[in-house]
Amino acid sequence: MVTAEQITRYIKNDLPCEYVQVEGDDGEHFAAVIVSAEFRGKNMLQQHQRVYQALGERMGGEIHALSMKTFTPEDWSNAGGTR
């Protein structure tokens, strides 16, 4: 069973992030907040695709469902996000 900590590592291993928080305790459904400079100039769909790319084949396999909120560092700061 995959954990939130493992998903955090998977994301960080392939996507430079300023902040990542993954929650979920049933081993299948997770929610994430991800802040990355790589999201600059990308729309929300492209940002989510980049996260899926970082997760690779684990998405739909080990990870059944992942809802996410993605931000550039600027958007995160403007939203009042804290690290």
C-alpha positions in Angstrom: 0.0 0.0 0.0 1.4 3.4 -1.0 1.6 6.2 1.6 1.4 10.0 1.4 5.1 10.2 2.3 6.0 7.9 -0.7 4.0 10.0 -3.1 5.7 13.1 -1.8 9.1 11.5 -2.5 8.0 10.4 -6.0 7.0 13.9 -6.9 10.1 15.6 -5.4 12.4 13.1 -7.1 11.2 14.2 -10.6 9.8 17.7 -10.1 11.7 20.6 -8.4 9.3 21.8 -5.8 9.3 24.6 -3.3 6.5 22.9 -1.3 4.7 19.6 -1.4 2.0 18.4 0.9 0.2 15.1 0.3 -2.5 13.8 2.5 -4.5 10.6 2.5 -4.8 7.7 4.9 -6.7 5.0 3.0 -3.8 4.0 0.7 -5.7 4.8 -2.5 -7.1 8.3 -2.4 -4.8 11.3 -1.9 -4.9 15.1 -2.0 -1.8 17.2 -2.8 -0.7 20.8 -2.8 2.3 21.3 -5.0 4.3 24.5 -5.5 6.9 24.5 -8.3 8.6 27.1 -10.5 8.1 24.7 -13.4 4.5 25.6 -13.4 5.2 29.1 -14.6 3.6 29.7 -18.0 1.5 26.5 -17.8 -2.2 26.3 -17.4 -3.7 24.1 -14.7 -4.1 21.1 -17.0 -0.4 21.3 -18.1 0.6 21.6 -14.4 -1.3 18.5 -13.5 0.1 16.6 -16.5 3.6 17.5 -15.2 2.8 16.0 -11.8 1.4 12.9 -13.5 4.6 12.7 -15.5 6.6 12.8 -12.2 4.5 9.9 -10.9 4.7 7.9 -14.0 3.1 4.5 -14.1 2.3 4.7 -10.4 -0.8 6.8 -11.4 -3.6 4.5 -12.0 -1.6 1.6 -10.5 -0.4 2.1 -6.9 -2.1 5.5 -6.7 -5.8 5.1 -7.4 -6.8 8.8 -7.1 -5.0 12.0 -6.6 -6.7 15.4 -6.4 -4.3 18.3 -6.5 -3.9 22.0 -6.3 -0.9 23.3 -8.1 0.7 26.7 -7.8 3.7 28.7 -9.0 5.6 30.2 -6.1 4.1 33.6 -6.9 0.5 32.3 -7.0 1.2 30.4 -3.7 2.5 33.6 -2.0 -0.5 35.6 -3.3 -2.9 32.9 -2.0 -1.4 33.3 1.4 0.4 29.9 1.3 2.9 29.1 4.0 5.7 26.6 4.0 
